[in-house]
């Protein structure tokens, strides 16, 4: 992927949601979204980890973008 692509970097984690009868299901929860160039992702991830050391090992980071096509 080109580093000049603009998109969104999303931070999320899994949490347990209590259900009936003492069961729980896991749900992915979005913590934050940063709009940036792909080349800036590592910098944002390191800053997020430094600011959230206690939960950093449980957080997922995902970069995505969409492309508009002429039809």
SULMOQUI-V748271 format. One record per backbone hydrogen bond with DSSP energy under -0.5 kcal/mol. CO is the residue of the C=O (numbers start at 1). NH is the residue of the N-H. E is the energy in kcal/mol with one decimal. If there is no record, write none. Layout:
BEGIN
co=CO nh=NH e=E
co=CO nh=NH e=E
END
This chain:
BEGIN
co=2 nh=5 e=-1.0
co=3 nh=39 e=-1.9
co=5 nh=38 e=-2.4
co=7 nh=36 e=-1.9
co=8 nh=10 e=-0.6
co=8 nh=64 e=-2.3
co=9 nh=34 e=-2.8
co=10 nh=62 e=-2.1
co=11 nh=31 e=-3.2
co=11 nh=32 e=-1.5
co=12 nh=60 e=-3.6
co=13 nh=29 e=-3.2
co=15 nh=17 e=-0.5
co=15 nh=27 e=-2.6
co=16 nh=18 e=-0.6
co=17 nh=25 e=-2.2
co=19 nh=22 e=-0.6
co=20 nh=23 e=-1.4
co=23 nh=19 e=-3.8
co=25 nh=17 e=-3.5
co=27 nh=15 e=-2.5
co=29 nh=13 e=-1.8
co=32 nh=11 e=-2.8
co=34 nh=9 e=-3.2
co=34 nh=36 e=-0.6
co=36 nh=7 e=-2.6
co=37 nh=40 e=-1.5
co=38 nh=41 e=-1.5
co=40 nh=44 e=-2.0
co=41 nh=45 e=-2.8
co=42 nh=46 e=-2.4
co=43 nh=47 e=-2.0
co=44 nh=48 e=-2.4
co=45 nh=49 e=-2.7
co=46 nh=50 e=-2.3
co=47 nh=51 e=-1.8
co=48 nh=52 e=-1.3
co=50 nh=53 e=-0.5
co=52 nh=55 e=-1.1
co=52 nh=56 e=-1.4
co=55 nh=58 e=-2.3
co=56 nh=59 e=-1.1
co=58 nh=14 e=-0.5
co=60 nh=12 e=-2.3
co=62 nh=10 e=-3.1
co=64 nh=8 e=-2.9
END
